[in-house]
Amino acid sequence: MIFRPSPNFDVRVLPVSMVVLHYTGMPDVASALDRLTDPVAKVSAHYVVAEDGVVVALVDEAKRAWHAGKSWWRGVTDVNSASVGIEIVNPGHEFGYRPFPEPQMAAVEALVGGIVARYRVAPGNVVGHSDIAPVRKDDPGELFDWPRLARAGLADRIPTTVDAALPDPQWTDAGFLAALARYGYDVADPVAATIAFQRHFRPGDIGGRIDPETRGVLLALLRPCCGSPSCRMRGRRRSTGSSGR
């Protein structure tokens, strides 16, 4: 691990209960690190993971890095205070989005695994930037290997049409959105929330249409959660103030 301290942090006021994954959305690792350590930019993350798997530490986990912006997840509005933020080097949709290479994904898996173990983060609280800010963000995007993290027990499983229990609950659109909110999303913008959900759990079609498969995937995610730590987190509502930077 390489250390390159960023001045962009402040006091964490909530215990760590989340991991938020981003892509850098910049042409290369150097430009990303320059921005994340620039005091004028006022953005940062705890870690950056390069495409070759090198991990750069920027902010101590005990501190509040500035990566989430205006965001919401399962009642938490100050996501910066409740999370560890990881920036994964990738040009993103603006500069030539591409798959995340194996050395990088291996490093992400190891890094997330350590954080999850240290803070006992529930799998459903390992999320992408687009999950917590669906109107503003689309990272780490539909090419990110969420199934890999799920297989390692580090993120919620990805239900597929080959699962035995993936029926269409035939919810109305309003019923689907209520269920999506129960899972953890901010559904103030229904289309944006649906697209964010699809990027994470049904990346083959991210058009934002509430179709039978999308409904079935959400039902499969909700069904096994009763009594689990991840599910219990959904019922918590915190008065956490603004989201900060």
VENBEL-V34729 format. One record per pair of residues at least 24 apart in sequence whose ideal C-beta (glycine too) atoms are under 10 Angstrom apart, sorted by the first residue. I is the first residue (numbers start at 1). J is the second residue. D is the distance in whole Angstrom. If there is no record, write none. Layout:
i: (I/I)
j: (J/J)
d: (D/D)
//
This chain:
i: (1/1/1/1/1/1/1/2/2/2/2/2/2/2/2/3/3/3/3/3/4/4/4/4/4/4/4/4/5/5/5/5/5/5/6/6/6/6/6/6/6/6/6/6/6/6/6/6/6/6/6/6/6/7/7/7/7/7/7/7/8/8/8/8/8/8/8/8/8/8/8/8/8/8/8/8/8/8/8/9/9/9/9/9/9/9/9/9/9/9/9/9/9/10/10/10/10/10/10/10/10/10/11/11/11/11/12/12/12/12/12/12/12/12/12/12/12/12/12/13/13/13/13/13/13/13/13/14/14/14/14/14/14/14/14/14/14/14/15/15/15/15/16/16/16/16/16/16/16/16/16/16/16/16/16/16/17/17/17/17/17/17/17/17/17/17/17/17/17/17/17/17/17/18/18/18/18/18/18/18/18/18/18/18/18/18/18/18/18/18/18/18/18/18/18/19/19/19/19/19/19/19/19/19/19/19/19/19/19/19/19/19/19/19/20/20/20/20/20/20/20/20/20/20/20/20/20/20/20/20/20/20/20/20/20/20/20/20/21/21/21/21/21/21/21/21/21/21/21/21/21/21/21/21/21/21/21/21/21/21/21/22/22/22/22/22/22/22/22/22/22/22/22/22/22/22/22/23/23/23/23/23/23/23/23/23/23/23/23/23/23/23/23/23/23/23/23/24/24/24/24/24/24/24/24/24/24/24/24/25/25/25/25/25/25/25/25/25/25/25/25/25/25/25/26/26/26/26/26/26/26/27/27/27/27/27/27/28/28/28/29/29/29/29/29/30/31/31/32/32/32/32/32/32/33/33/33/35/36/36/36/36/36/41/41/42/42/43/43/43/43/43/44/44/44/44/45/45/45/45/45/45/46/46/46/46/46/46/46/47/47/47/47/47/47/47/47/47/47/48/48/48/48/48/49/49/49/49/49/49/49/49/49/49/49/49/49/49/49/50/50/50/50/50/50/51/51/51/51/51/51/51/51/51/51/51/52/52/52/52/52/53/53/53/53/53/53/53/53/53/53/54/54/54/54/55/55/55/55/55/55/56/56/57/58/58/59/59/61/61/61/61/61/64/64/65/65/66/66/66/67/67/67/68/68/68/68/68/68/68/69/69/69/69/69/69/69/69/70/70/70/70/70/70/70/70/70/71/71/71/71/71/71/71/71/71/71/71/71/72/72/72/72/72/72/72/72/72/72/72/73/73/73/73/73/73/73/73/73/73/73/74/74/74/74/74/74/74/74/74/74/74/74/74/74/74/74/74/74/75/75/75/75/75/75/75/75/75/75/76/76/76/76/76/76/76/76/76/77/77/77/77/77/77/77/77/77/78/78/78/78/78/78/78/79/79/79/79/79/79/79/80/80/80/80/80/81/81/81/81/81/82/82/82/82/83/83/83/83/83/83/83/84/84/84/84/84/84/84/84/84/85/86/86/86/86/86/87/87/87/88/88/88/88/88/90/90/90/90/90/92/92/92/92/93/93/93/93/93/94/97/97/97/97/97/97/98/98/99/99/99/99/100/100/100/100/100/100/102/102/104/105/105/105/105/106/108/108/108/108/108/108/109/109/109/109/109/109/109/110/112/112/112/112/113/113/113/113/115/116/116/116/116/116/117/120/121/121/121/121/121/122/122/122/122/122/122/122/122/122/122/123/123/123/123/123/123/123/123/123/123/123/123/124/124/124/124/124/124/124/124/124/124/124/124/124/125/125/125/125/125/125/125/126/126/126/126/126/127/127/127/127/127/127/128/128/128/128/129/130/130/130/130/130/130/130/130/130/131/131/131/131/131/131/131/131/131/131/132/132/132/132/132/133/133/133/133/134/134/134/134/134/134/134/134/134/134/134/134/134/134/135/135/135/135/135/135/135/135/136/136/137/137/137/138/138/138/138/138/139/140/140/141/141/141/141/142/142/142/142/142/142/142/142/142/143/143/144/144/144/145/146/146/146/146/147/147/150/155/156/156/156/156/156/156/156/156/156/157/157/157/157/158/158/158/158/158/158/158/159/159/159/159/159/159/159/159/159/159/159/160/160/160/160/160/160/160/161/161/161/161/161/161/163/163/163/164/165/165/165/165/165/166/166/166/166/166/166/166/166/167/167/167/167/167/168/168/168/168/168/168/168/169/169/169/169/169/169/169/169/170/170/170/170/171/171/171/171/171/172/172/173/173/173/174/175/175/176/176/176/176/176/176/177/179/179/179/179/179/180/180/180/180/180/180/181/182/182/182/182/182/182/183/183/183/183/183/183/183/184/184/184/184/185/194/197)
j: (47/54/55/56/57/107/111/33/48/50/54/55/56/57/58/55/56/57/58/60/33/34/36/37/48/56/57/58/37/44/57/58/59/60/33/35/36/37/38/39/41/43/44/45/46/48/56/57/58/59/63/65/66/37/38/39/42/44/58/59/35/36/37/38/39/40/41/42/43/44/45/58/59/63/64/65/66/67/245/44/45/46/58/59/60/62/63/64/65/66/67/80/245/59/63/64/65/66/80/81/244/245/62/63/64/81/59/60/61/62/63/64/65/78/80/81/82/83/84/64/78/80/81/82/240/241/244/64/76/78/79/80/81/82/83/238/240/241/81/82/119/120/46/61/62/81/82/83/84/115/116/118/119/120/121/125/73/74/76/79/81/82/83/84/119/120/121/122/125/229/233/236/238/68/73/74/76/79/80/81/82/83/84/85/115/119/121/122/124/125/126/127/131/132/233/46/83/84/85/86/111/112/115/116/119/121/123/125/126/127/128/149/154/155/45/46/65/67/68/71/73/79/80/82/83/84/85/86/87/125/126/127/128/129/131/132/133/140/45/49/67/84/85/86/87/88/108/111/112/126/127/128/129/130/131/139/140/144/146/149/155/48/67/68/85/86/87/88/90/92/128/129/130/137/139/140/141/49/86/87/88/89/90/91/92/93/97/100/128/129/137/138/139/140/141/143/144/48/49/50/87/88/89/90/91/92/95/139/140/87/89/90/91/92/93/94/95/97/129/137/138/139/140/141/87/89/90/91/92/94/95/89/91/92/94/95/96/89/91/95/54/56/87/89/90/89/89/95/56/87/88/89/90/91/58/87/89/87/65/66/67/85/87/66/245/66/245/67/69/85/87/245/80/85/87/245/83/84/85/86/87/88/83/84/85/86/87/111/115/84/85/86/87/88/107/108/111/112/115/85/86/87/88/89/86/87/88/89/90/100/103/104/105/106/107/108/110/111/112/88/89/101/103/104/107/88/89/90/91/98/100/101/103/104/105/107/89/101/103/104/107/101/102/103/104/105/106/107/108/110/111/89/103/104/107/86/104/107/108/110/111/87/89/111/85/87/84/85/85/114/115/118/119/244/245/244/245/243/244/245/129/244/245/129/132/133/137/243/244/245/129/132/133/136/137/243/244/245/132/133/135/136/137/242/243/244/245/127/129/131/132/133/134/135/136/137/186/243/244/131/132/133/134/184/185/186/187/188/240/243/124/125/127/131/132/133/184/185/186/233/234/122/124/125/127/132/181/182/183/184/185/186/230/233/234/235/236/237/238/184/186/233/234/235/236/237/238/239/240/125/132/184/233/236/237/238/240/243/132/186/238/239/240/241/242/243/244/238/239/240/241/242/243/244/127/129/132/133/240/243/244/240/242/243/244/245/238/240/241/243/244/121/125/238/240/115/119/121/125/126/127/132/111/112/114/115/116/118/119/121/126/129/111/112/115/126/140/129/139/140/128/139/140/141/144/139/140/141/143/144/138/139/140/141/138/139/141/142/143/138/138/139/140/141/142/143/141/143/141/143/144/145/140/141/143/144/145/148/145/148/145/144/145/148/149/148/140/144/145/148/149/154/145/148/149/151/152/154/155/152/149/152/154/155/149/152/153/154/154/149/152/153/154/155/154/229/154/155/229/230/233/155/156/225/228/229/230/231/232/233/234/149/150/152/153/154/155/156/157/225/228/229/230/155/156/157/183/184/221/225/228/229/230/231/233/234/155/156/184/229/230/233/234/150/154/155/156/230/155/156/184/185/196/200/155/196/199/200/196/192/193/195/196/197/198/199/200/206/183/184/185/186/193/196/197/199/200/201/184/185/186/196/243/186/192/196/243/185/186/187/188/189/190/191/192/193/194/195/196/197/199/186/188/189/191/192/193/195/196/189/192/192/196/199/192/195/196/199/206/199/199/200/199/200/203/206/195/198/199/200/202/203/204/205/206/199/203/199/200/203/203/199/200/201/203/201/203/201/200/183/184/200/201/221/224/225/228/230/201/220/221/224/200/201/202/203/217/220/221/201/202/213/216/217/218/219/220/221/223/224/201/202/204/213/216/217/220/202/204/212/213/216/217/216/217/220/220/216/219/220/223/224/212/213/215/216/217/219/220/223/212/215/216/219/220/211/212/213/214/215/216/219/212/215/216/218/219/220/222/223/212/215/216/219/210/212/215/218/219/210/215/209/210/215/210/210/215/210/211/214/215/218/219/210/215/218/219/221/222/210/214/215/218/221/222/234/218/222/225/231/234/235/218/221/222/225/230/231/234/221/230/233/234/218/218/221)
d: (8/8/5/7/6/10/9/10/9/9/6/7/5/7/10/10/7/5/8/10/6/10/9/6/8/5/7/6/7/10/8/7/8/9/9/10/6/4/8/9/9/9/4/8/9/10/10/9/4/6/10/8/9/7/9/5/9/8/10/9/10/7/7/8/7/10/7/6/6/4/9/8/7/10/10/7/5/9/8/6/10/9/9/5/8/10/4/6/5/7/10/9/10/10/7/5/9/8/9/9/8/9/9/7/6/8/10/10/9/6/6/4/9/9/8/5/8/9/10/7/7/10/5/9/8/8/10/9/8/6/9/9/4/4/9/7/6/10/9/7/7/10/10/7/9/9/7/7/6/8/10/8/4/9/7/10/9/9/8/10/10/5/7/10/7/9/6/8/6/10/7/9/10/9/7/9/7/7/10/10/5/4/7/9/10/9/6/9/10/4/7/7/10/8/9/9/6/5/8/7/9/6/5/7/8/6/10/7/5/7/10/10/8/9/9/10/10/7/6/8/8/7/9/9/5/7/5/7/10/9/8/6/7/6/8/6/9/10/10/9/10/10/8/5/8/6/7/10/8/7/7/5/7/10/9/8/5/7/9/9/9/10/6/9/7/7/5/7/9/9/7/5/9/8/5/6/10/10/10/7/5/7/4/8/5/9/8/8/9/8/10/9/4/5/6/9/8/7/9/10/5/7/5/6/8/7/9/8/10/9/10/7/7/3/7/6/7/9/10/9/9/6/10/9/9/8/9/7/7/9/7/10/6/10/9/5/8/8/8/9/8/8/10/5/10/10/10/10/9/7/10/6/9/10/8/9/9/10/9/9/9/10/7/9/10/6/6/7/8/10/9/7/10/8/9/9/10/9/4/6/4/10/9/5/5/7/9/9/9/8/8/5/7/9/9/9/6/10/9/10/8/5/8/7/6/7/5/7/10/9/9/6/9/10/5/5/10/7/10/9/5/10/9/7/8/9/5/8/10/9/8/5/7/5/10/10/9/8/5/7/9/8/8/4/6/9/6/4/9/9/10/9/9/9/7/9/10/6/9/8/6/9/9/10/9/8/9/8/10/10/7/8/8/7/9/10/9/10/7/4/8/10/8/7/6/7/9/6/8/8/8/9/6/7/8/6/8/7/9/6/9/7/10/8/5/9/9/10/8/9/4/4/9/10/8/8/8/5/10/10/6/8/9/9/8/4/10/9/10/8/9/7/6/7/5/9/6/8/8/9/10/10/8/7/9/9/10/10/8/4/9/10/9/6/5/9/7/9/9/9/10/9/8/8/6/4/6/9/8/9/9/9/9/8/9/6/6/9/10/10/8/9/5/7/7/5/9/8/10/4/6/7/6/6/9/10/6/8/9/6/8/10/10/7/5/7/10/7/9/9/7/10/9/8/7/10/10/9/8/10/9/8/9/9/10/5/10/9/8/8/10/9/6/7/8/10/9/9/9/9/10/8/6/10/8/8/7/8/8/9/8/6/9/7/6/8/7/10/10/10/9/9/10/6/9/6/10/7/10/5/9/8/8/9/7/6/6/9/9/10/10/9/5/6/9/9/9/9/8/8/8/9/9/6/6/9/6/7/10/9/6/8/5/8/9/7/9/6/9/9/9/8/5/9/9/8/8/10/9/9/10/10/9/10/8/5/4/9/8/6/10/8/7/10/7/6/5/5/8/10/9/9/6/8/5/10/8/7/8/7/8/9/4/8/7/8/9/9/8/9/7/6/10/9/6/4/8/10/8/9/8/10/10/8/10/8/7/6/9/9/10/8/4/9/10/6/7/10/10/8/7/9/9/6/8/8/6/10/9/9/8/9/9/8/9/8/9/7/7/9/9/7/10/9/4/5/8/7/4/8/9/8/8/5/9/5/8/10/9/10/9/10/8/10/9/8/8/7/9/9/9/9/6/10/8/9/10/8/5/8/9/4/8/9/6/9/7/8/8/8/10/9/6/7/8/10/10/10/9/9/10/9/8/6/10/9/10/7/9/8/8/8/8/6/8/9/8/9/9/7/9/10/7/5/9/8/4/6/9/10/9/9/10/9/10/8/9/9/10/10/6/8/9/9/9/6/10/9/8/6/7/9/10/8/10/4/7/8/5/10/9/9/6/7/9/9/4/8/9/5/5/8/9/6/7/8/5/10/9/10/8/7/10/10/8/10/6/9/8/9/10/10/5/10/10/10/9/5/10/8/6/7/9/8/8/6/7/9/6/9/9/10/6/10/9/9/9/7/9/9/6/9/7/6/6/8/10/9/7/10/9/8/6/10/10/9)
//
